[in-house]
Amino acid sequence: MVIRVAVARATGKLGSIVCDLVADDPELELTGAVVSSGGGHEGESIHEVAAVGPDGSDRVLKDCDVYVDLTSPEAAIGRASDSGAGTS
């Protein structure tokens, strides 16, 4: 079974490395790449995945098994609250 992975801050230094490692591993599949809005990378192809801005992160979360969030803690907590993650 292939594990579907999405990466937030996919064009940053660490995010680029994570995307490369995921793409090179036959047991993993890069299914989503979230980039900062206004950074000029929205719509770019990252290992054949179209990068989306923060507004598209809900779509990305629905299509992955693992979400690697390399953003700031404040941004990650805000996204989790908006999506209902961690709530009952």
ABEGO torsion letter per residue (X at the ends): XBBBBBBBGAABAAAAAAAAAAAABAABBBABBBBBBGAGABGBBBGGBBBBBAAAAAAAAAABABBBBABBAAAAAAAAAAAGBGBX
